[in-house]
Amino acid sequence: MQIGFKYHKCSGFGRLYSYAIKHNYMITKETKQRLKILLFWKEYGLKATFDAFKVKRSTLYNWWNIYENSEHNIDSLNPRSQARINRNKRDIHPLF
């Protein structure tokens, strides 16, 4: 049986779809490292985690909060964009 592509008449849709899957559901090395650090922290405590990984206490709590709020979804630990949300906007006075 041959499998057909539903959106074969939309040019570029297959490429866009594979790009979206790759970047939205991919578990990176950094994500695996963060999960490893969190599990180490829960098992051995804060001091041992800081000595082993040099991660701040606030960072651990932020990662754990994100991980718990997503119902322990590993994808939630993927690094987000670090760009500011409110960027500077050019303000030109209308009289000049």
Summary of the structure (lengths in Angstrom):
residues: 96
radius of gyration: 21.2
end to end distance: 69.4
largest distance: 70.0
contacts: 165
relative contact order: 0.11
helix: 55%
strand: 0%
